[in-house]
Amino acid sequence: MKNLAIVLYVLVTLALLAWGYYQAIYVAPNDAMQGEIFRIIYYHVPSWAVAFTFFGLSLVGSIGFLAYRRNFPDRAQIADALALAGAEVGVVFCTVGLTTGPLWGRRAWGIWWTWDPRLTTTLVLWLIYMSYLLLRRFVAGPQMQTLAAVFGIFGALDVPIVYMSNRWWRTQHPAPVFGGAPGSGMAPSMVHPFLWNMLAWFAWGVLILALRYRVERQHQKIAAAEAEAALNA
């Protein structure tokens, strides 16, 4: 029954991705100012929404690990697996956002990159979480998870800065699609394709997150069994 549910979820996710692609490429109209290149928004914005959400989950897992590590070690390991999975999948979608952004910017601005507050804080966010993953990969010892949890909390502090950067400072990056200045929003004919792609990307992100979390929990159980066997040898 569980395997059937997983298969159904995968099929639904693939269907949503296909439908979102159709909506973005064939249904949504061209932007009056930017033309076809504006269609990147249907992938650029959802990638960042998923990345921010999963960095938030990594924050929750990091806090949970620090809260549970002394008195509830099993819960701490669950929280640590969530923190790692959230950070890894968040970096994947963050990378998609950093890739699609310059592609859009090259056509819209005439340059690939500009060091304005939004782009700079975004790059810093990516570097922080890449450093987090390198820490998890190459640092050994019993304190690694604690150091990673502290680093994960530190990294999450940049998320609201990135989100608010084009509200706090004057940037070349476009104004927010929703909640921005009057007249800066999306045309009604573009909203439905945008929301379909947002749903599709979240479904895809949850699928990858669940798989990565499951793999990490298996690694934890194997490591615990090997450590117990070494003590009993």
C-alpha positions in Angstrom: 0.0 0.0 0.0 2.8 2.4 0.9 4.6 1.6 -2.4 1.4 2.3 -4.3 1.0 5.6 -2.6 4.6 6.6 -3.6 4.0 5.6 -7.2 0.8 7.6 -7.3 2.5 10.6 -5.9 5.3 10.3 -8.4 2.8 10.1 -11.3 0.8 13.1 -9.9 4.1 15.1 -9.6 5.1 14.3 -13.2 1.6 15.2 -14.4 1.8 18.5 -12.6 5.2 19.3 -14.0 4.0 18.5 -17.6 0.8 20.6 -17.1 2.8 23.4 -15.6 5.1 23.4 -18.6 2.2 23.5 -21.0 0.7 26.4 -19.1 3.9 28.3 -19.0 4.9 27.8 -22.6 1.6 27.6 -24.5 -1.1 29.1 -22.4 0.5 32.1 -20.7 0.8 35.2 -22.9 4.0 37.1 -23.7 5.0 39.9 -21.4 4.3 43.3 -23.1 7.8 44.6 -22.2 10.0 41.5 -22.2 8.4 39.1 -24.6 9.2 35.4 -24.5 12.1 35.7 -22.0 9.5 36.5 -19.3 8.4 32.9 -19.3 11.5 32.1 -17.1 9.5 33.5 -14.2 7.4 30.3 -14.1 10.5 28.4 -13.1 12.7 31.1 -11.5 10.2 32.2 -8.8 9.0 28.7 -7.9 12.6 27.5 -7.5 13.2 30.2 -5.0 10.0 29.6 -3.1 10.9 25.9 -2.7 14.5 26.7 -1.7 13.3 29.2 1.0 10.8 26.7 2.3 13.3 23.9 2.6 16.0 26.1 4.2 13.2 26.8 6.7 12.8 23.1 7.3 16.5 22.8 7.7 16.3 25.5 10.3 13.6 23.6 12.2 15.6 20.4 12.0 18.8 22.2 13.3 16.9 23.7 16.2 15.3 20.4 17.0 18.6 18.6 17.0 20.1 21.1 19.5 16.9 20.8 21.7 16.8 17.0 21.7 20.4 15.9 21.5 21.0 15.4 25.2 17.7 13.9 26.4 16.1 12.4 23.3 18.8 11.1 21.0 16.4 9.3 18.6 14.4 12.5 18.1 17.6 14.4 17.6 18.7 12.1 14.8 15.3 12.5 13.1 15.7 16.3 13.3 19.3 16.1 12.0 18.2 14.1 9.0 15.5 16.7 8.3 18.0 19.5 8.6 20.4 17.8 6.2 17.7 16.8 3.7 16.2 20.3 3.7 19.6 21.9 3.2 20.6 19.6 0.3 17.4 20.0 -1.6 17.3 23.7 -0.8 20.7 24.1 -2.4 19.5 22.2 -5.5 16.6 24.6 -6.0 18.7 27.6 -5.0 21.2 26.6 -7.8 18.3 26.5 -10.2 17.3 30.0 -9.2 20.9 31.3 -9.5 21.1 29.7 -13.0 17.8 31.0 -14.4 18.3 34.5 -12.9 21.4 35.4 -15.0 19.7 33.9 -18.1 16.8 36.2 -17.6 19.0 39.2 -16.6 21.2 38.9 -19.7 18.1 39.5 -21.9 16.3 41.9 -19.6 19.3 44.0 -18.4 22.0 43.3 -21.0 24.3 41.8 -18.4 24.7 38.4 -16.7 25.2 39.7 -13.2 25.2 42.9 -11.1 26.3 43.2 -7.5 23.0 44.7 -6.3 21.7 43.8 -2.8 19.3 41.1 -4.0 21.8 39.2 -6.1 24.7 39.6 -3.6 22.7 38.4 -0.6 21.4 35.5 -2.7 24.9 34.4 -3.6 25.9 34.6 0.0 23.0 32.4 0.9 24.1 29.8 -1.6 27.7 29.9 -0.4 26.6 29.5 3.2 24.6 26.4 2.5 27.3 25.0 0.3 29.7 25.4 3.2 27.2 23.7 5.4 27.1 20.7 3.1 30.9 20.6 2.9 31.0 20.6 6.7 28.7 17.7 6.8 30.8 15.8 4.2 34.3 16.4 5.4 34.2 17.0 9.2 34.2 13.9 11.4 33.7 13.4 15.1 30.9 13.5 17.6 30.6 17.3 17.5 30.0 17.5 13.7 26.2 17.4 14.0 26.2 20.1 16.6 28.5 22.4 14.6 26.3 21.7 11.5 23.1 22.6 13.4 24.6 25.9 14.6 25.8 26.6 11.0 22.4 25.8 9.7 20.7 28.2 12.0 23.2 30.9 11.0 22.6 30.3 7.3 18.8 30.5 7.7 19.2 34.1 9.0 20.1 35.2 5.5 16.8 33.9 4.0 14.6 36.8 5.2 17.4 39.3 4.2 17.3 37.9 0.7 13.5 38.0 0.6 13.3 41.6 1.8 16.3 42.9 0.0 14.4 44.5 -2.9 12.0 46.0 -0.4 14.6 47.5 1.9 17.1 48.7 -0.7 16.9 50.0 -4.3 17.9 47.1 -6.5 18.0 46.3 -10.2 16.1 43.1 -9.5 12.4 43.4 -10.4 9.9 44.3 -7.7 8.0 41.4 -6.0 5.4 39.7 -8.2 2.9 39.7 -5.3 2.8 42.3 -2.6 4.9 44.8 -4.4 4.2 48.3 -5.5 0.9 49.0 -7.3 1.1 48.1 -11.0 4.1 45.8 -10.4 2.0 42.6 -10.1 1.3 39.9 -12.6 -1.4 40.1 -15.3 -4.5 37.9 -14.5 -3.9 35.7 -17.5 -0.4 34.9 -16.1 -1.5 34.0 -12.6 -3.0 30.6 -13.3 0.1 29.3 -15.2 2.3 30.7 -12.4 0.3 29.0 -9.6 0.3 25.6 -11.5 4.0 25.8 -11.8 4.4 26.7 -8.1 2.3 23.7 -7.1 4.3 21.4 -9.5 7.6 22.6 -8.2 6.5 22.1 -4.6 5.3 18.6 -5.3 8.6 17.8 -7.0 10.6 19.3 -4.1 8.6 17.4 -1.5 9.3 14.2 -3.4 13.0 14.8 -3.6 13.1 15.8 0.1 11.3 12.7 1.2 13.7 10.4 -0.7 16.7 12.2 0.7 15.4 12.1 4.2 14.7 8.4 3.9 18.3 7.8 2.6 19.8 9.8 5.5 17.8 7.9 8.1 19.0 4.6 6.6 22.6 5.9 6.8 22.0 6.8 10.5 20.7 3.4 11.3 23.6 1.7 9.6 26.1 3.9 11.4 24.4 3.2 14.7 24.5 -0.6 14.1 28.2 -0.5 13.1 29.0 1.5 16.2 27.1 -1.0 18.4 28.9 -3.9 16.7 32.3 -2.3 17.3 31.5 -1.8 21.0 30.4 -5.5 21.4 33.4 -6.9 19.4 
